[in-house]
Amino acid sequence: MLYYLFEYINKTYGTPGFGVFKFLSFRSSLAAITALFLAFYIGPKIIKFLQRKQIGESIRELGPESHKQKSGTPTMGGVIIILSVVVPVILWADINSIYIVLVLTGTIWLGFVGFVDDYLKVVKKKSKGLIARYKLLGQIIIGLLVGLAVYYLPEFAEYNTQTTLPFFKNLNLDFSILYIPVVIFIITATSNAVNLTDGLDGLAIGSMLIVMLALAVLSYVSGNKIYADYLNVIYLPGSGELTVFIAAFIGAGLGFLWFNFYPAQIFMGDTGSLALGGAFGIIAILIKKELLIPILGGVFFIETLSVIIQRLYFKYTKKKTGEGKRVFKMAPLHHHYELLGWAEPKIVMRFYIATIIFAIISLASFKIR
């Protein structure tokens, strides 16, 4: 809203200094600062409210013994992140941009799905929360919406079903009629992957901040014709506006990390993890970097893979020998390292380092071709 106000003042009165609001870099900085201070402001209030209402995390019996002491820690903290993203984006982004509309809608919708799941678990005391098929339905709905928008809207017409191939120059992959199912799969996969990774204090949000920094660069480049032509990536007019959303996300994420790092004062819950993962997937889809997700989100990909391997191997050995065996001490992978005796902050910091390496590889993929 303020973006339009200052644009109006600049065009109508030519007031010196107001022209700066048309620059993405300036508005992105304002969005990040606004989000950070908003998270700092509402964070303690939401934590106190949740404590007063006794809305705390229930630790599963099969989890690591060290997690028992976390029982009762306020959850549903993803509300802090979502509010701290939405307000700055409305203030500083071009909310008529289809890129902003889609990513904001997806983030809010998946945050709502996660909120319902958290509410049923911690308030209504239903241990399984939202029934899995309903959660999946929520993910499919937003995936279908994004897929249809990119497939049919004129803003995406030139490259609607195509995506950039990492490490290959002047070569794109066309999903053709499979595009919409692929979009649904990506959004479902990324939102669930971040959900699985959210098991240690600061792990999911810190890793996502690193991923978002890389996505900010990719979004800005994709929306800038000069840089896009230089790097031989798909040029998408208007996609640079996503930088404002990502900057708000980074500011909100840093603010939340202040309260979520070890020992956590609050957990994001499914409210946050589904919204974060969905935002990641949607942004990658909108800037045509879908195939970069397993690299850029390498930590989330590996965490998910560890769960799949564990379950498949357990079922296979149980069917073969009558006794299920495990590859890891516990899945997802971060729990394996906990049971090896690693301290929680050590695991989190090493996962951060791994995420930084994956981000560097992702960005380097556009030069090493």
LINLIN-V326295 format. One record per pair of residues at least 12 apart in sequence whose ideal C-beta (glycine too) atoms are under 7 Angstrom apart, sorted by the first residue. I is the first residue (numbers start at 0). J is the second residue. D is the distance in whole Angstrom. If there is no record, write none. Layout:
BEGIN
((I/J/D) (I/J/D))
END
This chain:
BEGIN
((0/89/6) (0/90/6) (1/90/5) (1/91/6) (2/20/6) (2/26/6) (2/91/6) (2/92/7) (2/93/6) (5/17/5) (5/20/4) (6/20/6) (6/21/7) (23/219/7) (23/239/5) (23/242/5) (23/243/7) (26/91/5) (26/243/5) (27/242/5) (27/243/5) (27/246/4) (28/246/7) (29/91/5) (30/87/4) (30/88/7) (30/91/4) (30/92/7) (30/243/5) (30/246/5) (30/247/4) (30/250/7) (31/246/4) (31/247/6) (31/249/6) (31/250/4) (32/250/6) (33/87/4) (33/90/6) (33/91/7) (33/250/7) (34/83/5) (34/84/6) (34/87/5) (34/247/4) (34/250/3) (34/251/4) (34/254/7) (35/250/4) (35/253/6) (35/254/5) (37/83/4) (37/86/6) (37/87/7) (38/79/6) (38/83/4) (38/251/5) (38/254/2) (38/255/6) (39/254/5) (39/257/7) (41/79/6) (41/82/6) (41/83/7) (42/79/5) (42/254/6) (42/255/7) (42/258/5) (45/76/7) (45/78/6) (45/79/6) (46/73/6) (46/258/7) (46/264/6) (46/265/5) (49/73/4) (49/75/7) (50/73/6) (54/73/6) (54/74/7) (54/75/6) (54/121/5) (54/122/6) (55/70/7) (55/71/4) (55/72/6) (55/73/6) (55/74/6) (55/121/7) (56/69/6) (56/70/7) (56/71/7) (56/72/5) (56/74/4) (56/266/5) (57/70/7) (57/120/7) (57/121/7) (58/70/5) (63/329/7) (63/334/6) (63/337/5) (63/338/6) (65/337/7) (72/263/6) (72/265/7) (72/266/6) (73/265/5) (74/117/6) (74/121/6) (74/266/4) (74/268/4) (75/114/7) (75/117/5) (75/268/5) (75/270/5) (76/255/7) (76/259/7) (76/265/4) (76/266/6) (76/267/5) (76/268/6) (76/271/6) (77/110/6) (77/113/6) (77/267/4) (77/268/6) (77/270/3) (77/271/2) (77/272/7) (77/274/6) (78/270/6) (79/255/5) (80/251/5) (80/252/7) (80/255/5) (80/267/7) (80/271/5) (80/274/7) (81/106/7) (81/107/7) (81/110/5) (81/274/6) (83/251/4) (83/254/6) (84/106/7) (84/247/5) (84/248/5) (84/251/5) (85/103/7) (85/107/7) (87/247/4) (87/250/7) (88/103/6) (88/243/6) (88/244/5) (88/247/5) (91/243/6) (92/240/6) (92/243/4) (92/244/6) (93/240/5) (96/237/6) (96/240/4) (97/152/6) (97/154/5) (98/237/6) (98/238/6) (98/240/5) (98/241/5) (98/285/5) (99/240/6) (99/244/6) (101/145/6) (101/148/6) (101/281/6) (101/285/6) (102/241/6) (102/244/6) (102/278/6) (102/281/5) (102/282/6) (102/285/7) (103/244/7) (105/141/5) (105/145/6) (105/277/5) (105/278/7) (105/281/5) (106/274/5) (106/277/6) (106/278/5) (108/141/5) (109/138/7) (109/141/6) (109/190/6) (109/273/4) (109/274/5) (109/277/4) (110/270/6) (110/273/7) (110/274/4) (112/134/6) (112/137/4) (112/273/6) (113/268/7) (113/269/4) (113/270/4) (113/271/7) (113/272/7) (113/273/4) (113/274/6) (114/270/4) (115/129/5) (116/128/4) (116/129/4) (116/134/6) (116/269/4) (117/268/4) (117/269/5) (117/270/5) (135/187/7) (138/186/6) (138/187/4) (138/190/6) (139/183/6) (139/187/7) (141/186/6) (141/277/7) (142/182/5) (142/183/3) (142/186/4) (142/187/6) (143/179/7) (143/183/6) (145/182/6) (145/186/7) (145/281/6) (145/284/6) (146/178/7) (146/179/4) (146/182/4) (146/183/6) (147/179/7) (149/182/7) (149/284/7) (150/178/6) (150/179/6) (154/237/7) (158/233/5) (158/287/6) (160/173/6) (160/174/5) (160/175/6) (160/178/4) (161/173/5) (161/233/7) (161/287/7) (162/174/7) (162/287/5) (162/289/5) (162/290/6) (163/232/6) (163/233/6) (163/287/5) (163/288/6) (164/290/6) (165/290/6) (165/291/5) (165/294/7) (165/364/4) (166/364/5) (166/367/6) (166/368/6) (167/368/6) (168/231/5) (168/368/4) (169/231/6) (171/233/7) (172/290/7) (182/284/6) (185/280/5) (185/284/6) (185/289/6) (185/292/7) (186/277/6) (186/280/4) (186/281/6) (189/276/4) (189/277/7) (189/279/5) (189/280/3) (189/292/7) (189/296/7) (190/273/5) (190/276/4) (190/277/4) (190/280/7) (191/276/7) (192/276/6) (192/296/7) (192/299/4) (192/300/7) (192/302/7) (192/303/5) (193/207/7) (193/272/5) (193/275/5) (193/276/3) (193/279/7) (193/299/6) (194/269/6) (194/272/4) (194/273/6) (194/276/6) (195/302/5) (195/303/6) (195/306/6) (195/331/5) (196/298/7) (196/299/5) (196/302/5) (196/331/7) (197/267/6) (197/272/4) (198/331/6) (198/333/6) (198/334/6) (199/333/5) (199/343/5) (199/346/6) (199/347/5) (200/259/6) (200/260/6) (200/261/4) (200/262/6) (200/263/4) (200/343/6) (200/347/7) (201/256/6) (201/259/5) (201/260/4) (201/261/6) (201/347/5) (202/333/6) (202/347/5) (202/350/6) (203/267/7) (203/272/6) (203/275/7) (204/252/5) (204/255/6) (204/256/5) (204/259/6) (204/267/6) (205/256/6) (205/347/7) (205/351/5) (206/298/5) (206/350/6) (206/351/6) (206/354/5) (207/252/6) (207/275/5) (207/279/7) (208/249/6) (208/252/5) (208/253/7) (209/351/7) (209/354/4) (209/355/6) (209/358/5) (210/279/6) (210/295/6) (210/296/6) (210/354/7) (210/358/7) (211/245/5) (211/248/5) (211/249/5) (212/249/7) (212/358/7) (213/295/6) (213/358/4) (213/361/6) (213/362/6) (214/245/6) (214/282/5) (215/242/5) (215/245/4) (215/246/7) (216/362/6) (217/286/6) (217/288/6) (218/238/6) (218/239/6) (218/241/4) (218/242/5) (218/245/6) (218/282/7) (218/286/5) (219/239/5) (219/242/5) (220/232/7) (221/233/7) (221/234/7) (221/235/5) (221/238/5) (221/286/5) (222/235/6) (222/236/7) (222/237/6) (222/238/4) (222/239/3) (223/239/6) (230/365/5) (232/365/6) (233/287/5) (235/286/6) (235/287/7) (238/285/6) (238/286/5) (241/282/6) (241/285/7) (241/286/7) (245/282/7) (248/278/7) (255/267/7) (261/343/6) (261/344/5) (261/347/7) (279/296/6) (291/361/5) (294/357/6) (294/360/6) (294/361/5) (295/357/6) (295/358/6) (295/361/4) (297/353/7) (297/357/4) (298/350/5) (298/353/6) (298/354/5) (298/357/7) (301/332/6) (302/331/4) (302/332/5) (302/333/7) (305/327/6) (305/330/5) (305/331/5) (305/332/4) (306/330/5) (306/331/5) (308/326/6) (309/325/6) (309/326/6) (309/327/6) (309/330/4) (312/324/7) (312/325/7) (312/326/5) (313/325/6) (333/346/6) (333/350/7))
END
